[in-house]
Amino acid sequence: MGLTTGTGPLGRNPAGTFNFDPPESGKAMYIEPSPKRVRVVVNGRTVADSRSVKLLHEAGHQPVYYLPAQDVDPQYLRPSDRSTHCPKKGDASYHSIEVGERLIENGAWYYPDPIAGAEPIKGMIAFYWSRMDSWLEEDEEVFVHPRDPYHRVDILESDRDIKISLNGELLAHTQRPTALFESNLPTRWYMPLEDIVADLEPSELITACPYKGKASYHKVRLSTGEIVEDLVWCYQDPIADASRIAHLHCFYDERVDVDIDGERQSRPDTVWSTKGGRASNLPPAHTRG
């Protein structure tokens, strides 16, 4: 979430208003240089290493890194006949990537002659994030997508009275929550495990977030015997910037009833409102807050 995604100002469903005529919904695109060193790794080899990347923000999509062609090792690129058209950027050509016995067909793309407004990405190559083995920003591995410089996470201690229930059954009650405010997402209330009264069972689901790290999940067993899948998550070992939520647990407030200081909250309507729901352009490991 950030400048052009979710409810961001240039996204498809902005939460606020402008005092000027903004681009038509879904049409905005913004390209800027990034100060970060970015590396792309496949099969143990660095296929691209650049200190001159550009970050492309496009309405409805997570940011994408474009790397100068000279910073991509040509020995790993193979020609491809694939081509596609983007109304905002023009006609794209593709490379397959071959590293040892590993072949990633059409794993990278470029715009040989981008249309007006997209000229800054001429001579640059982008990679499908999820098809690469790993990405590094400086010396730190990054998951899911590039970190958006317009995305913010604030983690604050709170004394709000938070009750979580489902179908009238109390699942958790805390007066020492940690509130996580993240760009374009509902407020998330993290709490100690001791303040959860519901029966939790480990889940096999693991997801990743570029701003917080890898999360593990729990199922909730209700008193009726019904099991609600993957309702609670926890970052056992978050990245340094999110260390304040380490070992704390959080419920999807899209799928439970939340009372804050005695007042029942409306359930937010997001891609996580139903089990397994997600935005169509996001990988399963996308952040949920």
Backbone bond lengths (Angstrom), bond angles and torsions (degrees), N, CA, C in turn:
res aa  C-N    CA-C-N  psi(-1)  N-CA   C-N-CA  omega(-1)  CA-C   N-CA-C  phi
1 M - - - 1.457 - - 1.521 110.08 -
2 G 1.314 117.28 147.10 1.447 119.40 179.90 1.508 110.86 171.89
3 L 1.313 116.03 -134.87 1.453 122.19 -172.90 1.524 113.04 -61.06
4 T 1.337 117.39 -45.01 1.466 120.55 -171.58 1.523 114.02 -117.57
5 T 1.327 118.44 8.15 1.465 120.99 -177.53 1.517 110.95 -119.14
6 G 1.328 115.70 163.93 1.456 120.61 178.09 1.522 111.44 54.84
7 T 1.322 115.34 -128.37 1.469 121.08 179.37 1.520 111.87 -96.83
8 G 1.330 117.26 19.03 1.456 121.79 179.11 1.523 111.97 -61.40
9 P 1.329 117.94 161.35 1.469 121.21 -172.59 1.521 114.62 -60.24
10 L 1.334 118.02 -28.43 1.455 120.79 178.80 1.527 111.58 -112.78
11 G 1.341 116.61 18.61 1.453 121.47 177.11 1.519 111.48 -82.79
12 R 1.321 115.46 -174.01 1.457 120.10 -177.58 1.525 112.52 -79.83
13 N 1.344 116.45 -21.23 1.465 120.41 -179.93 1.526 109.80 -134.97
14 P 1.329 118.51 67.11 1.463 120.13 -176.46 1.520 112.24 -61.21
15 A 1.336 115.41 141.27 1.461 120.17 -178.51 1.521 112.32 -79.87
16 G 1.310 116.78 -25.23 1.464 120.18 -176.22 1.509 112.52 -111.01
17 T 1.323 114.59 -166.48 1.469 121.31 -178.80 1.527 109.75 -130.03
18 F 1.336 115.78 158.12 1.456 122.34 177.15 1.530 110.02 -107.88
19 N 1.320 116.25 162.99 1.472 120.63 171.41 1.527 110.21 -102.56
20 F 1.333 116.33 21.62 1.462 123.00 174.57 1.525 107.21 -147.79
21 D 1.310 116.86 170.35 1.461 120.87 -179.21 1.524 109.56 -81.17
22 P 1.337 117.66 108.49 1.471 120.89 -179.50 1.527 110.05 -79.32
23 P 1.335 117.60 171.57 1.461 119.69 175.24 1.526 110.69 -59.26
24 E 1.313 116.06 152.04 1.454 120.65 176.16 1.520 109.46 -55.77
25 S 1.340 116.96 143.48 1.453 121.51 -177.63 1.525 111.37 -51.50
26 G 1.333 116.05 128.79 1.453 121.23 178.62 1.511 114.70 85.80
27 K 1.337 118.40 -1.38 1.459 121.11 -174.40 1.528 113.68 -103.36
28 A 1.313 117.91 -12.58 1.462 120.29 -172.80 1.530 111.94 -70.92
29 M 1.330 115.41 143.43 1.452 122.37 173.73 1.521 107.91 -146.27
30 Y 1.315 116.28 137.58 1.458 121.42 -177.33 1.521 107.84 -139.43
31 I 1.330 117.11 128.12 1.458 122.70 -177.50 1.518 108.35 -120.38
32 E 1.333 116.74 128.83 1.459 119.90 -178.33 1.525 110.11 -142.26
33 P 1.336 117.46 152.72 1.469 119.89 174.09 1.526 110.25 -71.68
34 S 1.315 116.14 147.91 1.461 121.25 175.95 1.522 108.88 -112.81
35 P 1.335 118.27 139.04 1.463 120.27 179.61 1.525 113.46 -79.63
36 K 1.339 117.99 -3.95 1.460 121.12 -173.32 1.529 112.48 -83.15
37 R 1.319 115.22 146.53 1.463 121.40 166.79 1.528 106.68 -80.73
38 V 1.335 116.75 130.10 1.452 121.62 -176.72 1.528 108.96 -124.85
39 R 1.348 115.74 133.76 1.462 121.22 177.14 1.522 110.48 -127.65
40 V 1.335 114.54 145.50 1.457 122.53 179.11 1.524 107.30 -118.56
41 V 1.338 116.36 127.43 1.462 121.12 -174.86 1.523 110.14 -120.56
42 V 1.334 116.18 131.06 1.463 122.90 176.21 1.522 108.47 -134.54
43 N 1.320 115.91 128.21 1.466 121.58 175.52 1.528 112.05 52.89
44 G 1.334 115.02 38.93 1.456 120.44 176.83 1.509 115.28 80.63
45 R 1.339 118.54 0.69 1.455 121.81 -179.74 1.529 110.47 -114.96
46 T 1.302 116.25 143.85 1.459 121.12 175.33 1.523 108.46 -83.21
47 V 1.316 116.24 112.00 1.467 120.13 -178.12 1.524 111.48 -91.80
48 A 1.323 117.21 -17.97 1.461 120.74 177.41 1.523 108.87 -150.83
49 D 1.318 115.51 141.71 1.466 121.61 -178.59 1.522 106.78 -150.05
50 S 1.327 117.05 111.71 1.467 119.57 -173.55 1.514 112.34 -138.74
51 R 1.326 114.34 143.64 1.463 122.54 171.19 1.522 110.52 -110.62
52 S 1.349 116.17 12.01 1.472 120.56 -176.61 1.519 110.67 -132.28
53 V 1.325 116.64 44.28 1.463 120.06 -176.85 1.529 110.67 -80.05
54 K 1.310 114.60 158.23 1.464 121.87 170.29 1.519 108.21 -116.48
55 L 1.328 115.21 146.44 1.455 121.78 179.40 1.516 108.16 -110.71
56 L 1.330 115.81 120.61 1.457 121.17 -179.28 1.521 109.48 -101.13
57 H 1.334 115.99 122.27 1.456 123.22 175.43 1.528 106.88 -104.18
58 E 1.325 116.42 126.54 1.461 121.08 -178.20 1.520 109.25 -133.72
59 A 1.309 116.93 132.43 1.463 121.39 -174.64 1.521 111.45 -51.03
60 G 1.331 115.69 127.13 1.448 121.74 177.10 1.510 114.84 87.11
61 H 1.341 117.55 -0.14 1.458 120.92 -176.99 1.526 110.33 -129.43
62 Q 1.323 115.50 154.50 1.453 119.65 172.30 1.527 109.09 -72.09
63 P 1.336 117.93 157.30 1.465 120.23 -179.36 1.529 111.56 -59.99
64 V 1.330 115.93 153.90 1.462 122.96 179.65 1.521 108.87 -129.47
65 Y 1.340 116.29 133.72 1.451 120.85 174.56 1.525 110.47 -82.37
66 Y 1.327 116.46 134.00 1.454 123.37 169.12 1.528 107.31 -113.95
67 L 1.338 116.34 128.20 1.456 122.04 -176.25 1.524 109.69 -112.48
68 P 1.330 118.52 140.12 1.461 120.25 177.21 1.527 110.87 -56.33
69 A 1.325 116.12 139.89 1.463 120.04 -177.48 1.528 111.47 -57.20
70 Q 1.320 117.70 -34.32 1.465 120.17 -178.37 1.523 112.69 -69.38
71 D 1.348 117.10 -13.94 1.466 120.75 178.32 1.526 112.53 -95.64
72 V 1.327 116.75 5.09 1.459 122.50 176.60 1.526 107.94 -106.95
73 D 1.332 116.74 128.16 1.462 120.73 -176.86 1.524 109.80 -69.60
74 P 1.340 118.49 114.53 1.467 120.81 -174.21 1.516 114.10 -67.48
75 Q 1.327 118.05 -19.14 1.462 119.24 -178.31 1.526 112.17 -66.16
76 Y 1.352 117.29 -16.98 1.461 120.29 -178.47 1.529 112.87 -100.30
77 L 1.322 117.88 -3.17 1.461 121.10 -177.40 1.529 110.54 -94.26
78 R 1.320 115.39 137.91 1.448 121.78 177.23 1.530 108.69 -125.08
79 P 1.340 118.44 143.69 1.466 120.48 -179.15 1.520 112.02 -64.81
80 S 1.321 116.35 152.32 1.463 122.88 179.00 1.525 108.82 -139.26
81 D 1.322 115.94 147.26 1.469 121.06 177.47 1.526 112.45 -88.91
82 R 1.324 117.60 -5.06 1.459 120.79 -175.81 1.528 111.07 -68.78
83 S 1.325 116.28 141.90 1.459 121.97 172.34 1.524 108.60 -146.22
84 T 1.320 116.44 148.88 1.462 122.11 178.12 1.515 108.47 -139.90
85 H 1.329 115.42 166.94 1.466 120.37 179.05 1.517 110.29 -124.43
86 C 1.313 116.48 135.60 1.464 123.57 174.29 1.520 108.03 -120.27
87 P 1.330 118.97 126.57 1.470 120.14 -178.05 1.519 113.80 -64.69
88 K 1.351 117.23 -19.20 1.464 119.92 -179.58 1.524 113.17 -96.86
89 K 1.345 116.34 -16.78 1.468 118.91 -174.73 1.531 113.65 -125.48
90 G 1.308 118.21 -27.65 1.458 120.30 179.64 1.513 112.77 114.54
91 D 1.331 116.78 -151.99 1.470 122.71 -176.90 1.522 110.08 -94.35
92 A 1.337 115.26 127.28 1.461 121.28 -178.02 1.523 110.67 -103.25
93 S 1.331 115.80 141.00 1.459 123.33 170.16 1.529 108.14 -109.45
94 Y 1.340 115.82 166.38 1.467 119.47 -171.32 1.526 111.85 -131.34
95 H 1.329 114.02 156.37 1.457 123.33 168.54 1.524 108.25 -120.80
96 S 1.330 116.37 142.92 1.454 119.71 162.63 1.525 107.48 -90.53
97 I 1.328 116.03 159.46 1.466 121.02 -176.87 1.521 108.17 -121.74
98 E 1.326 116.73 126.21 1.459 121.54 -180.00 1.521 109.39 -125.35
99 V 1.321 115.23 118.92 1.458 121.69 178.56 1.520 107.36 -129.09
100 G 1.310 117.06 107.49 1.458 120.18 -174.40 1.515 110.02 62.17
101 E 1.314 116.59 -126.98 1.462 121.22 179.14 1.526 112.22 -89.25
102 R 1.301 116.90 0.95 1.466 121.83 -178.18 1.527 110.41 -91.96
103 L 1.334 117.12 123.51 1.459 122.22 177.24 1.517 109.00 -122.00
104 I 1.318 116.12 123.01 1.459 122.20 175.91 1.519 106.99 -110.68
105 E 1.331 115.79 101.48 1.457 119.61 -176.95 1.524 110.81 -69.79
106 N 1.318 115.39 132.70 1.469 122.21 177.68 1.526 111.62 51.75
107 G 1.317 115.41 44.00 1.463 120.09 -175.83 1.514 114.68 -82.83
108 A 1.330 117.12 -11.30 1.467 120.70 -178.54 1.525 108.92 -140.10
109 W 1.322 116.26 152.64 1.462 119.85 -179.99 1.529 110.38 -139.19
110 Y 1.328 114.56 163.35 1.462 120.78 179.32 1.523 108.65 -156.39
111 Y 1.314 115.24 159.89 1.468 121.84 179.82 1.529 108.27 -112.28
112 P 1.337 117.82 101.12 1.476 120.13 -178.07 1.526 112.58 -60.70
113 D 1.320 116.75 -34.56 1.465 120.84 -177.16 1.528 109.03 -142.55
114 P 1.338 117.59 73.12 1.471 120.05 -176.31 1.524 111.80 -62.73
115 I 1.328 115.43 153.47 1.458 120.59 -178.64 1.533 110.28 -78.40
116 A 1.317 115.53 173.53 1.467 121.10 -179.22 1.525 110.61 -56.28
117 G 1.313 116.22 133.30 1.454 122.54 -178.20 1.510 113.23 99.29
118 A 1.345 116.69 -17.81 1.470 120.62 -179.87 1.525 111.26 -116.90
119 E 1.322 117.66 13.92 1.462 120.95 -176.52 1.538 114.16 -55.78
120 P 1.355 120.10 -32.07 1.470 118.80 -177.39 1.532 114.73 -61.73
121 I 1.344 119.50 -17.98 1.469 119.33 -178.91 1.532 111.78 -95.76
122 K 1.310 118.31 4.06 1.469 120.59 175.45 1.531 109.03 -62.24
123 G 1.322 117.10 134.01 1.457 121.66 -179.43 1.516 113.93 77.90
124 M 1.339 117.14 15.03 1.464 121.53 -178.81 1.527 109.84 -121.89
125 I 1.330 115.45 155.51 1.457 122.32 -175.77 1.525 109.24 -123.35
126 A 1.330 115.60 137.68 1.467 122.02 175.81 1.527 108.97 -116.53
127 F 1.332 116.09 151.70 1.460 122.63 -178.09 1.522 110.17 -120.52
128 Y 1.340 116.22 145.01 1.462 119.77 171.93 1.525 108.10 -68.40
129 W 1.304 115.38 114.50 1.464 121.29 -172.49 1.525 112.19 -55.20
130 S 1.329 117.16 -51.27 1.465 120.89 -172.56 1.526 113.33 -71.32
131 R 1.333 118.06 -15.48 1.457 120.20 179.49 1.523 112.93 -86.69
132 M 1.324 116.90 -15.14 1.449 121.26 176.61 1.535 108.85 -83.19
133 D 1.321 116.77 158.35 1.463 119.64 -179.14 1.521 112.00 -76.87
134 S 1.324 116.57 -39.77 1.468 118.85 177.49 1.521 110.00 -161.70
135 W 1.338 114.11 157.11 1.465 123.23 177.56 1.524 107.99 -126.26
136 L 1.316 115.70 142.96 1.455 120.97 175.92 1.519 109.41 -123.41
137 E 1.337 115.62 132.49 1.455 122.20 165.10 1.520 105.39 -105.30
138 E 1.339 116.79 116.06 1.460 121.67 -166.40 1.540 107.53 55.21
139 D 1.334 119.43 -122.37 1.466 120.04 -179.01 1.530 112.38 -107.95
140 E 1.329 116.27 16.04 1.464 119.89 -176.19 1.524 110.63 -113.44
141 E 1.344 115.65 130.38 1.457 119.50 178.94 1.528 109.93 -70.07
142 V 1.316 115.49 139.99 1.459 122.43 -179.40 1.519 108.51 -122.20
143 F 1.334 116.17 140.89 1.451 122.05 -174.95 1.526 111.30 -110.49
144 V 1.320 115.80 151.54 1.467 126.26 166.86 1.526 113.96 76.95
145 H 1.329 117.84 -54.90 1.463 121.43 179.86 1.529 107.98 -167.01
146 P 1.332 118.60 166.94 1.466 119.14 178.06 1.523 111.65 -58.23
147 R 1.301 116.17 148.25 1.465 119.17 174.20 1.528 109.04 -72.15
148 D 1.323 113.83 127.09 1.457 121.29 -177.58 1.528 108.87 -81.56
149 P 1.344 118.80 122.01 1.472 119.16 -179.58 1.522 113.14 -65.66
150 Y 1.347 118.09 -12.01 1.466 121.49 179.16 1.523 111.99 -102.45
151 H 1.298 115.28 10.82 1.464 121.61 177.30 1.528 107.39 -99.94
152 R 1.316 116.26 135.46 1.464 119.80 -177.54 1.518 110.35 -129.90
153 V 1.329 115.62 142.56 1.464 122.40 173.94 1.525 107.80 -125.86
154 D 1.335 116.64 121.19 1.466 122.45 174.22 1.518 108.53 -113.87
155 I 1.316 116.70 128.60 1.467 122.38 -179.61 1.521 107.89 -118.12
156 L 1.336 115.91 116.04 1.462 121.01 -172.08 1.523 111.24 -129.18
157 E 1.312 116.35 135.99 1.454 119.99 171.81 1.526 108.97 -70.31
158 S 1.345 116.64 148.19 1.458 121.23 -175.83 1.527 109.74 -144.03
159 D 1.344 115.63 158.85 1.463 119.72 173.37 1.527 110.80 -113.91
160 R 1.345 117.07 19.22 1.462 119.91 177.63 1.529 109.94 -61.08
161 D 1.318 114.60 150.15 1.461 120.99 174.98 1.525 107.42 -92.57
162 I 1.337 116.93 112.12 1.456 122.31 -174.60 1.528 109.71 -115.20
163 K 1.325 116.03 121.96 1.460 121.11 173.78 1.526 108.81 -118.39
164 I 1.329 115.25 132.96 1.463 122.53 178.69 1.522 107.73 -114.63
165 S 1.317 117.33 127.19 1.467 120.65 179.21 1.521 109.80 -141.64
166 L 1.317 115.75 165.09 1.458 121.89 177.42 1.526 107.96 -149.71
167 N 1.312 115.09 125.70 1.470 121.05 -178.06 1.528 111.28 55.55
168 G 1.329 116.08 36.11 1.459 121.08 178.62 1.513 114.46 82.03
169 E 1.324 118.21 -1.98 1.466 121.58 -178.59 1.520 110.03 -98.59
170 L 1.338 116.92 126.17 1.450 121.41 179.43 1.526 110.08 -70.04
171 L 1.333 115.79 128.26 1.461 120.94 179.17 1.530 112.42 -107.05
172 A 1.332 116.28 -31.24 1.462 119.58 -178.21 1.517 109.15 -161.53
173 H 1.329 115.22 150.91 1.467 121.41 177.03 1.521 107.51 -147.91
174 T 1.329 116.12 120.18 1.456 119.51 179.72 1.517 110.31 -137.05
175 Q 1.318 115.24 148.07 1.454 122.66 171.83 1.522 110.30 -119.76
176 R 1.307 114.62 17.67 1.474 120.92 178.27 1.532 110.06 -138.72
177 P 1.334 117.13 50.49 1.463 119.20 -178.84 1.527 111.84 -74.42
178 T 1.301 114.56 161.01 1.457 122.14 168.05 1.525 106.68 -112.28
179 A 1.322 116.46 119.44 1.459 121.22 -176.40 1.526 109.72 -90.81
180 L 1.324 115.62 130.89 1.459 120.62 177.22 1.519 108.43 -114.34
181 F 1.325 115.22 114.80 1.462 122.68 178.93 1.524 107.44 -103.79
182 E 1.328 116.00 118.35 1.462 120.73 -176.43 1.522 109.38 -129.11
183 S 1.319 115.23 138.87 1.462 120.92 -175.29 1.525 112.37 -45.75
184 N 1.333 115.78 124.70 1.463 123.94 171.88 1.523 114.59 65.23
185 L 1.325 117.52 16.33 1.462 121.62 178.36 1.526 109.77 -121.97
186 P 1.343 117.08 156.39 1.470 118.81 174.88 1.526 110.75 -61.48
187 T 1.314 116.47 153.44 1.463 120.23 172.83 1.519 108.62 -61.18
188 R 1.325 116.48 134.07 1.456 121.76 178.35 1.527 108.87 -108.69
189 W 1.337 115.00 132.97 1.460 121.31 -177.71 1.522 109.13 -106.52
190 Y 1.327 115.77 108.22 1.461 122.28 178.59 1.524 108.90 -93.50
191 M 1.331 115.38 145.46 1.461 119.18 -175.91 1.526 110.90 -147.41
192 P 1.342 116.82 157.55 1.465 119.78 176.77 1.531 110.44 -65.29
193 L 1.315 115.73 150.20 1.461 121.07 178.99 1.522 111.22 -58.44
194 E 1.335 116.78 -31.93 1.474 120.51 -177.36 1.533 112.06 -65.55
195 D 1.327 117.80 -18.82 1.457 120.54 -178.88 1.525 112.75 -93.08
196 I 1.321 116.15 5.43 1.463 121.26 176.19 1.525 108.33 -100.97
197 V 1.324 116.57 121.97 1.467 120.60 -178.15 1.527 111.46 -97.30
198 A 1.311 117.60 -13.22 1.463 120.67 179.71 1.519 110.37 -72.06
199 D 1.326 115.25 155.62 1.458 120.77 174.34 1.522 109.00 -79.93
200 L 1.333 115.63 119.95 1.453 121.05 179.46 1.524 110.39 -104.07
201 E 1.310 115.67 142.00 1.463 121.52 176.35 1.523 108.18 -128.34
202 P 1.326 117.88 136.32 1.471 119.67 -177.72 1.523 112.00 -60.73
203 S 1.304 115.41 145.73 1.451 122.37 175.51 1.524 108.65 -112.62
204 E 1.311 116.34 159.99 1.461 120.03 177.46 1.528 111.91 -84.17
205 L 1.328 116.98 -9.10 1.457 120.21 -175.44 1.529 111.60 -69.78
206 I 1.323 115.01 132.71 1.460 122.92 172.24 1.530 106.82 -129.76
207 T 1.329 117.04 131.33 1.456 119.85 174.73 1.526 109.04 -126.35
208 A 1.324 115.29 169.41 1.460 120.14 -179.11 1.516 109.94 -132.69
209 C 1.308 114.96 151.12 1.463 122.81 179.53 1.522 107.98 -135.07
210 P 1.325 119.37 132.19 1.463 119.71 -179.74 1.517 113.85 -65.52
211 Y 1.342 117.29 -18.96 1.453 121.19 -176.02 1.529 113.81 -101.96
212 K 1.339 117.14 -11.82 1.459 118.98 -176.31 1.523 114.04 -133.16
213 G 1.317 118.35 -27.33 1.456 120.49 178.97 1.514 112.38 116.57
214 K 1.335 116.65 -149.74 1.457 122.11 -177.26 1.532 110.46 -101.04
215 A 1.331 115.26 134.98 1.467 121.65 -177.64 1.519 110.18 -115.04
216 S 1.319 115.33 141.47 1.462 122.09 171.71 1.524 108.41 -107.03
217 Y 1.334 116.66 161.15 1.464 121.33 -170.93 1.523 112.30 -126.17
218 H 1.351 113.64 161.68 1.460 121.67 174.66 1.520 109.88 -131.70
219 K 1.321 114.70 145.84 1.451 122.04 167.47 1.522 107.84 -85.55
220 V 1.310 116.73 158.17 1.466 121.68 175.84 1.528 108.10 -117.83
221 R 1.334 115.29 125.95 1.467 120.17 175.49 1.523 108.49 -98.31
222 L 1.342 116.36 115.74 1.459 121.20 179.39 1.516 110.72 -77.93
223 S 1.333 116.23 165.69 1.466 120.79 -179.66 1.521 112.00 -63.20
224 T 1.329 117.21 -21.26 1.469 121.67 177.90 1.523 112.16 -78.29
225 G 1.318 116.31 -7.97 1.458 120.86 -175.60 1.507 113.00 95.39
226 E 1.345 117.50 -12.77 1.466 120.60 179.00 1.526 109.66 -66.61
227 I 1.328 115.27 139.37 1.461 121.30 177.38 1.524 108.94 -107.63
228 V 1.319 115.88 125.84 1.461 121.72 176.98 1.523 107.03 -102.52
229 E 1.311 115.88 115.84 1.457 121.45 -173.08 1.528 112.33 -72.33
230 D 1.334 115.55 139.23 1.462 123.20 166.07 1.528 112.97 47.90
231 L 1.313 116.04 49.34 1.464 121.47 -176.44 1.528 112.18 -92.22
232 V 1.332 116.38 -20.39 1.467 122.61 -174.40 1.526 108.91 -128.25
233 W 1.323 116.70 138.99 1.457 118.65 175.66 1.516 110.91 -130.33
234 C 1.333 114.77 165.04 1.464 121.35 -177.16 1.519 109.19 -152.20
235 Y 1.326 116.34 136.33 1.459 121.98 172.13 1.531 107.38 -98.12
236 Q 1.325 116.41 100.39 1.459 119.92 -178.96 1.525 111.72 -71.43
237 D 1.314 116.47 -34.77 1.472 120.85 -178.19 1.530 109.02 -138.55
238 P 1.332 117.70 70.19 1.472 120.53 -177.04 1.520 111.23 -69.01
239 I 1.335 115.17 166.91 1.458 118.64 174.21 1.528 108.68 -66.26
240 A 1.314 115.57 165.66 1.468 120.07 -171.85 1.520 112.93 -56.74
241 D 1.332 117.45 -39.28 1.467 120.51 -176.78 1.523 112.81 -65.81
242 A 1.331 117.31 -18.61 1.467 120.89 -178.70 1.521 111.63 -115.86
243 S 1.312 117.21 23.78 1.466 120.99 -174.16 1.530 112.93 -61.35
244 R 1.324 118.19 -22.37 1.473 120.51 -176.26 1.526 112.45 -71.05
245 I 1.349 118.37 -13.73 1.466 118.98 176.79 1.521 112.29 -102.55
246 A 1.324 117.59 8.79 1.461 120.25 179.86 1.524 110.56 -56.82
247 H 1.331 116.69 130.03 1.472 125.35 176.21 1.530 113.88 71.18
248 L 1.333 117.98 -1.49 1.461 119.97 175.53 1.525 109.63 -84.88
249 H 1.343 115.70 158.95 1.459 120.73 -175.26 1.527 110.18 -119.91
250 C 1.344 114.69 150.08 1.457 120.30 -175.76 1.524 110.03 -140.33
251 F 1.338 116.02 141.05 1.463 122.83 177.98 1.523 109.93 -99.15
252 Y 1.326 115.59 148.86 1.460 120.08 168.48 1.523 108.18 -69.52
253 D 1.335 118.02 104.39 1.457 118.12 -179.71 1.525 112.27 -75.22
254 E 1.353 117.14 -3.36 1.456 120.27 169.82 1.523 111.56 -71.96
255 R 1.347 117.20 -18.93 1.462 120.52 -170.19 1.525 113.26 -123.68
256 V 1.345 116.54 5.78 1.464 121.43 176.46 1.520 108.30 -132.61
257 D 1.328 115.79 173.68 1.464 121.10 173.76 1.522 108.59 -97.83
258 V 1.316 115.99 130.81 1.464 122.00 -177.20 1.520 109.14 -120.51
259 D 1.335 115.81 124.93 1.463 122.01 173.33 1.516 107.97 -109.34
260 I 1.335 116.93 123.94 1.454 122.36 178.35 1.516 108.10 -113.60
261 D 1.323 116.01 117.34 1.467 121.82 -177.09 1.523 110.72 51.64
262 G 1.322 116.10 41.29 1.453 122.26 175.40 1.509 115.31 83.30
263 E 1.324 118.92 1.72 1.461 122.00 -177.70 1.527 110.35 -111.17
264 R 1.325 116.37 122.06 1.459 121.30 179.65 1.526 110.56 -68.38
265 Q 1.335 115.52 131.32 1.451 121.74 -178.39 1.532 110.88 -94.83
266 S 1.309 116.51 150.53 1.459 120.39 171.65 1.526 108.50 -73.53
267 R 1.308 115.42 141.64 1.460 118.39 178.05 1.529 109.53 -71.77
268 P 1.330 117.96 127.59 1.465 118.80 178.28 1.529 110.44 -66.43
269 D 1.300 116.20 148.93 1.462 122.31 179.12 1.523 108.29 -103.29
270 T 1.326 116.27 102.05 1.457 121.72 -179.47 1.522 108.96 -133.43
271 V 1.338 115.91 -179.87 1.467 119.73 178.51 1.522 111.74 -67.09
272 W 1.339 117.53 -12.13 1.463 120.91 178.88 1.531 112.29 -100.28
273 S 1.324 116.85 14.77 1.463 119.95 -178.73 1.519 112.06 -67.95
274 T 1.318 117.16 -24.30 1.461 121.30 175.92 1.514 108.43 -120.87
275 K 1.323 116.02 154.12 1.457 120.95 -179.48 1.520 109.83 -57.56
276 G 1.331 115.78 125.94 1.449 120.77 177.28 1.504 114.13 83.59
277 G 1.366 116.87 -2.69 1.460 118.95 -178.02 1.516 111.44 -68.71
278 R 1.325 116.76 142.69 1.446 121.11 176.65 1.517 108.55 -161.19
279 A 1.309 115.76 159.92 1.458 119.64 176.63 1.519 109.63 -66.75
280 S 1.323 116.74 142.57 1.455 120.34 -173.03 1.520 113.05 -64.88
281 N 1.324 118.12 -23.69 1.462 119.61 -177.24 1.523 112.25 -97.99
282 L 1.334 118.10 10.44 1.451 120.61 -177.95 1.520 110.26 -113.49
283 P 1.349 117.19 144.77 1.445 120.02 175.74 1.513 110.78 -71.66
284 P 1.353 119.17 160.94 1.466 121.02 -177.75 1.508 113.56 -57.66
285 A 1.321 117.85 -23.77 1.444 120.09 -176.25 1.509 114.01 -88.10
286 H 1.306 117.67 15.53 1.466 119.73 -177.48 1.524 111.83 -67.29
287 T 1.339 114.23 151.05 1.463 121.30 -178.98 1.505 113.75 -58.69
288 R 1.315 116.36 147.31 1.462 121.63 174.99 1.516 110.29 -123.56
289 G 1.295 118.89 2.21 1.450 122.15 176.49 1.500 112.56 110.61
